[in-house]
Amino acid sequence: MKDKIEKIISALNKELGQIFDDFQGIYLAGLYTDYKPHEDEELTLVGIFNQEDKDKREQIWRIIGKAEVDFDVFIDFYPMTKEELENDEEFFEDVVINGIFYKPEEVTA
């Protein structure tokens, strides 16, 4: 399962990094941080950007939709700035404290 998750994150990091200059990387959060299968659960990912807006989200959803089809997985993707993430204490803990961060160049699967 770890290989599949890292392939998904690698593909998203590559594509998001090519399209958005302000993209910083992806946090793996939620149940899948143990890299084990979780039936009927979505893969929770948080993309960190310097700026986040509606136009960017529309582009991101197309990329996420393609990844869901390509990898046969459901992805719950949150595009956020670091400031937005820091302002939500509960989500911050789940994502930053308990999650795993992948910079675009870290995953090469």
N, C-alpha and C positions, 0 to 999 in steps of 0.2 A: 504493500500500500504506500510505503514511503516513496518508492520510485515514481508511482503515478502522481502523487501529490507534488513532488518536486518537478516533474515534467510539466504539470499544469502551471505551476508558479513560474517556471523558467520561460514557458511560452508566453505567459501574460507579461512577465517582466520585460521580455524582449520586445513584444509588440507595443506595450504602453510606453516603454523607453524610447522607441523610435518615433512615436507620434507626439508625445508630450515632453517638452524640454524640462518641465518642472517636476517630473515624476521621480520619486526617491526610492521606491521599493514597496514590497508587500509584506504585511504581517499575516501569518497563519494563526488563526485564533479558534477558540471553541473546542469541540470534542476531538477534532482530527489532529490536534497537537501531539497526540500519542501515536500517530501514524497507523492506527488500527482501523479496520473497516467498521463503519457505524451505519447499519442498514436504515434507509429512509431518512438520513440526515444530510443536510447541506454542508458543503465545504465553506467555511466562513473565512473570507479574506478581506483585509483592509488595505486599500491602496493609498499611499501617502503622496500628496501633491503640495506644491507651494501655494497654489490657488485652486479653488474648486467652484464650479458654476454649472448651470443648466446645460449649456452647450457641450461642455466637457463630458458631463454625465451621459448625454445622448450618444456621444461617440464611444464611451466606455461600455455602455450596455450592448452595443453591437459586437464589440470585442468579446465580452463575457458570454454572450449568446453563442457565438461561434465556438468558443472554448467548451461550453457545455455540450454542444453537439459533437465536437471532435473527440472529447474525452469521456463522453457518456457519464456526465456528473452534473449535479445541481450545485451552483455556486451562489452564495450569498455574499455579494461584493459591496463594500462600503468605500467609496472614494471620499477622502477626508484630508484636511490640512492637519499638521501637528497640533496647531492651536485648538481646532475643533475637538480633536481626540483628547487633549489634555483637559478640556473644559467639561468632559463627561467622565467623572471619577469612576463610576462602575464599569463603563465600557473600557476606559483607559486601563484599569487593572486587568480585565480579561484579555485585552489585546496586547498591551505593552509588557506588563509584568508576567503574565502567564503564556503569552503567545511567542511566536518565533518569527524574527524579521529576516527577510531575504532581500538583499540589495540586488539590483539587476545583474551585476557581474558575478554574484556568489553562486548561483545555481546554473549549472551548465548541462543538465540532463537533456 
